């Protein structure tokens, strides 16, 4: 039986709102792949870090949240009961029937492995040396990133396999992986990415370039994951409170319905 409080909870973004979020993801993708950012990313570490942050975090997150994967309104019943479910509905049902943590971890580990591989010095040098590698990097990071964000956010008809608490923990672990990468680069005493050449007295020094790049990666990952962590933690706390309140209500109702016990005279 649903309560009034449950009915007042938001049911996610509307189709119009999701269209705007999707447009934001598409715009971020274009900004990452065209000049001036694409040109600067082949010469400066901070620009490469910004380009990478957009492709690995911002674009997948916005596309996963906003893309109208299904044109049906969330919660709306199908007009025709015999209508065959689409491939996304079939995938969503399959995900609901297999909420195992191992399946979620597969997507998380695969995306983090891809992220760390593209942040390796050899991969960064390859992208800086060949302009055609940037679109390849974008496709790989966005595809694997969407798979990761499907495990963290709702994207009707697809929903995460995990509950709010597990999602909060996973988001925190993922964020810390990005932070560790930023710390390693920012605190390095030598040139971490040797393909970026700096001339003394002109522009940023190598150390400053690396530090700015670390701040960019740290900031973007914090903006993306910290609100998600707190939101999922809050939802978990509220769900625990709702469960306790519902149990108390059921117990009190059953106590009122139960007939009084026989009384004994002294």
C-alpha positions as CSV (number, residue, x, y, z in Angstrom):
1,X,0.0,0.0,0.0
2,X,1.5,3.3,-1.0
3,X,1.6,6.3,1.3
4,X,1.2,10.0,0.5
5,X,4.8,10.6,1.2
6,X,5.8,8.0,-1.4
7,X,3.5,9.5,-4.0
8,X,5.2,12.9,-3.5
9,X,8.6,11.6,-4.4
10,X,10.0,12.7,-7.7
11,X,9.9,10.3,-10.6
12,X,13.0,11.5,-12.4
13,X,13.5,14.0,-15.1
14,X,10.9,14.8,-17.7
15,X,11.5,14.1,-21.4
16,X,12.1,17.8,-21.9
17,X,14.7,18.0,-19.1
18,X,16.4,14.9,-20.3
19,X,16.7,16.5,-23.8
20,X,18.5,19.5,-22.3
21,X,20.9,17.3,-20.4
22,X,21.6,15.2,-23.5
23,X,22.3,18.4,-25.4
24,X,24.7,19.4,-22.7
25,X,26.5,16.1,-23.1
26,X,26.7,16.6,-26.9
27,X,28.0,20.1,-26.5
28,X,30.7,18.9,-24.0
29,X,31.8,16.3,-26.6
30,X,32.1,18.9,-29.3
31,X,34.1,21.2,-27.1
32,X,36.5,18.4,-26.2
33,X,37.2,17.5,-29.8
34,X,37.4,20.8,-31.7
35,X,39.8,23.7,-31.4
36,X,40.8,25.5,-29.3
37,X,40.8,22.8,-26.7
38,X,41.8,20.0,-29.0
39,X,44.8,22.0,-30.2
40,X,45.9,23.0,-26.7
41,X,45.5,19.4,-25.5
42,X,48.4,18.4,-27.8
43,X,50.7,21.1,-26.2
44,X,49.7,21.5,-22.6
45,X,49.0,19.0,-19.8
46,X,46.2,21.1,-18.3
47,X,44.4,21.2,-21.6
48,X,44.8,17.5,-22.1
49,X,43.5,16.9,-18.5
50,X,40.4,19.1,-19.3
51,X,39.8,17.2,-22.5
52,X,40.2,13.9,-20.7
53,X,37.9,15.0,-17.9
54,X,35.1,15.9,-20.4
55,X,35.4,12.7,-22.3
56,X,35.8,10.3,-19.3
57,X,33.4,11.9,-16.8
58,X,31.2,14.8,-18.0
59,X,30.0,13.5,-21.4
60,X,29.2,9.9,-20.2
61,X,27.4,11.2,-17.1
62,X,25.2,13.6,-19.1
63,X,24.4,11.1,-21.8
64,X,23.6,8.4,-19.3
65,X,21.3,10.7,-17.3
66,X,19.7,12.6,-20.1
67,X,19.6,10.4,-23.2
68,X,16.0,9.5,-24.1
69,X,16.8,5.8,-24.2
70,X,13.0,5.2,-24.2
71,X,10.4,7.6,-25.3
72,X,7.8,6.2,-22.9
73,X,7.1,8.3,-19.9
74,X,8.5,6.9,-16.6
75,X,5.7,5.0,-14.9
76,X,3.3,5.3,-17.8
77,X,1.4,2.2,-18.8
78,X,1.6,0.9,-22.3
79,X,-1.4,1.7,-24.4
80,X,-1.5,-1.7,-25.8
81,X,-1.0,-4.6,-23.4
82,X,0.1,-6.9,-26.1
83,X,2.9,-4.6,-27.3
84,X,6.2,-6.3,-27.5
85,X,8.9,-4.7,-25.3
86,X,11.7,-3.0,-27.1
87,X,15.4,-4.1,-26.7
88,X,16.0,-1.5,-24.0
89,X,13.0,-2.7,-22.0
90,X,14.3,-6.3,-22.3
91,X,17.7,-5.1,-21.2
92,X,16.2,-3.2,-18.3
93,X,14.2,-6.3,-17.2
94,X,17.3,-8.5,-17.4
95,X,19.3,-6.0,-15.3
96,X,16.5,-6.1,-12.6
97,X,16.6,-9.9,-12.5
98,X,20.4,-9.9,-12.1
99,X,21.3,-7.4,-9.4
100,X,24.5,-9.2,-8.4
101,X,27.3,-7.1,-7.2
102,X,29.8,-8.9,-9.5
103,X,28.0,-7.7,-12.6
104,X,28.2,-4.1,-11.4
105,X,31.9,-4.5,-10.5
106,X,32.6,-5.8,-14.0
107,X,31.4,-2.5,-15.5
108,X,33.2,-0.4,-12.8
109,X,36.5,-2.3,-13.2
110,X,36.4,-2.2,-17.0
111,X,35.8,1.6,-17.1
112,X,38.5,2.3,-14.6
113,X,41.0,0.1,-16.5
114,X,40.2,2.1,-19.7
115,X,40.5,5.4,-17.8
116,X,43.9,4.5,-16.4
117,X,45.1,3.1,-19.7
118,X,44.3,6.4,-21.5
119,X,46.0,8.4,-18.7
120,X,49.2,6.5,-19.1
121,X,52.1,8.6,-20.4
122,X,52.4,6.5,-23.6
123,X,48.7,6.9,-24.4
124,X,48.7,10.7,-23.7
125,X,51.8,11.0,-25.9
126,X,50.1,9.0,-28.7
127,X,47.0,11.2,-28.6
128,X,49.1,14.4,-28.6
129,X,51.2,13.1,-31.6
130,X,48.3,11.9,-33.8
131,X,45.1,14.1,-34.0
132,X,43.0,11.2,-35.3
133,X,43.5,9.4,-32.0
134,X,41.4,11.9,-30.1
135,X,38.1,10.7,-31.6
136,X,39.1,7.1,-30.9
137,X,39.8,8.0,-27.3
138,X,36.5,9.8,-27.1
139,X,34.5,6.8,-28.4
140,X,36.2,4.3,-26.0
141,X,35.9,6.6,-23.0
142,X,32.3,7.6,-23.6
143,X,31.1,4.0,-24.4
144,X,32.7,2.5,-21.3
145,X,31.8,5.6,-19.2
146,X,28.1,5.2,-20.1
147,X,28.2,1.6,-18.9
148,X,29.7,2.8,-15.7
149,X,27.1,5.5,-15.1
150,X,24.3,3.1,-15.8
151,X,25.4,1.4,-12.6
152,X,25.2,4.7,-10.7
153,X,22.2,6.7,-12.0
154,X,18.7,6.0,-13.3
155,X,18.2,6.3,-17.0
156,X,14.7,5.1,-17.7
157,X,13.9,2.4,-18.6
158,X,17.4,1.4,-17.3
159,X,17.9,1.5,-13.5
160,X,21.0,0.7,-11.5
161,X,21.4,-2.8,-10.2
162,X,22.5,-1.6,-6.8
163,X,20.7,0.2,-4.0
164,X,21.5,3.7,-2.8
165,X,24.1,2.7,-0.2
166,X,26.1,0.5,-2.6
167,X,26.0,3.2,-5.3
168,X,27.3,5.7,-2.8
169,X,30.2,3.4,-1.9
170,X,31.0,2.7,-5.6
171,X,30.9,6.4,-6.5
172,X,33.3,7.2,-3.7
173,X,35.7,4.5,-4.9
174,X,35.5,5.7,-8.5
175,X,36.1,9.3,-7.4
176,X,39.1,8.3,-5.4
177,X,40.7,6.5,-8.4
178,X,40.5,9.8,-10.3
179,X,41.8,11.7,-7.3
180,X,44.8,9.3,-6.9
181,X,45.6,9.8,-10.5
182,X,45.5,13.6,-10.1
183,X,47.6,13.4,-6.9
184,X,50.3,11.2,-8.6
185,X,50.6,13.7,-11.5
186,X,50.4,16.9,-9.5
187,X,52.9,15.8,-6.8
188,X,55.4,14.3,-9.2
189,X,58.9,15.8,-8.9
190,X,59.6,15.1,-12.6
191,X,57.8,15.5,-15.9
192,X,55.1,12.9,-15.8
193,X,54.1,13.4,-19.4
194,X,57.4,14.1,-21.3
195,X,55.6,14.8,-24.6
196,X,54.7,18.3,-23.4
197,X,57.6,20.7,-24.0
198,X,57.9,23.8,-21.9
199,X,60.3,26.7,-22.6
200,X,61.7,28.5,-19.6
201,X,60.2,32.0,-19.2
202,X,57.4,31.3,-21.7
203,X,54.0,30.3,-20.4
204,X,53.5,27.7,-17.7
205,X,56.4,25.7,-16.4
206,X,56.3,21.9,-16.5
207,X,55.6,21.7,-12.7
208,X,52.8,24.4,-12.8
209,X,51.3,22.7,-15.9
210,X,51.1,19.4,-14.1
211,X,49.7,20.9,-10.9
212,X,47.0,22.8,-12.9
213,X,46.1,19.5,-14.7
214,X,45.8,17.7,-11.4
215,X,43.5,20.4,-10.0
216,X,41.3,20.2,-13.1
217,X,40.9,16.4,-12.9
218,X,40.3,16.6,-9.1
219,X,37.7,19.3,-9.4
220,X,35.7,17.8,-12.3
221,X,35.6,14.4,-10.6
222,X,34.5,16.0,-7.3
223,X,31.8,18.0,-9.0
224,X,30.5,14.8,-10.7
225,X,30.7,12.3,-7.9
226,X,30.4,14.2,-4.5
227,X,26.7,15.2,-5.1
228,X,25.9,11.7,-6.2
229,X,27.5,10.2,-3.1
230,X,25.6,12.5,-0.7
231,X,22.3,12.1,-2.6
232,X,22.5,8.3,-2.5
233,X,23.5,8.3,1.1
234,X,20.6,10.5,1.9
235,X,18.2,8.3,0.0
236,X,19.5,5.3,1.9
237,X,19.0,7.0,5.2
238,X,15.5,8.0,4.2
239,X,14.6,4.5,3.0
240,X,15.8,3.1,6.3
241,X,13.6,5.6,8.2
242,X,10.6,4.7,5.9
243,X,11.1,1.0,6.6
244,X,11.2,1.5,10.3
245,X,8.1,3.8,10.2
246,X,6.2,1.3,8.0
247,X,7.1,-1.6,10.4
248,X,5.9,0.4,13.4
249,X,2.7,1.3,11.6
250,X,2.0,-2.4,10.6
251,X,2.7,-3.5,14.2
252,X,0.4,-0.9,15.7
253,X,-2.4,-1.8,13.2
254,X,-2.2,-5.5,14.0
255,X,-2.2,-4.8,17.7
256,X,-5.4,-2.7,17.4
257,X,-7.1,-5.5,15.3
258,X,-6.1,-8.3,17.6
259,X,-9.0,-9.2,20.1
260,X,-8.3,-8.5,23.7
261,X,-7.0,-11.4,25.7
262,X,-9.1,-13.1,28.4
263,X,-9.2,-11.4,31.7
264,X,-8.7,-13.3,34.9
265,X,-10.5,-12.4,38.1
266,X,-8.4,-12.1,41.2
